[in-house]
Amino acid sequence: MFGKVGTFLKEAKQELSKVSWPKRTELWTSTGIVILVSVLLAGVIWVMDLIFHHLLLSLFR
């Protein structure tokens, strides 16, 4: 039982050493892009929601 856990942890450590981790600047740039796109998408959805809300209100009056 514990031998399998030890083998798993050893193999996981070997696989993690093969990963190419991003540089700090790449990480910050990617994070900024994700935040910007998320805010823009939220704004678009909010505007569309307002438009549909007003359309439905005028339709059912």
Stockholm file with secondary structure:
# STOCKHOLM 1.0

chainA/1-61         MFGKVGTFLKEAKQELSKVSWPKRTELWTSTGIVILVSVLLAGVIWVMDLIFHHLLLSLFR
#=GR chainA/1-61 SS CHHHHHHHHHHHHHHHHHCCCCCHHHHHHHHHHHHHHHHHHHHHHHHHHHHHHHHHHHHCC
#=GC SS_cons        CHHHHHHHHHHHHHHHHHCCCCCHHHHHHHHHHHHHHHHHHHHHHHHHHHHHHHHHHHHCC
//
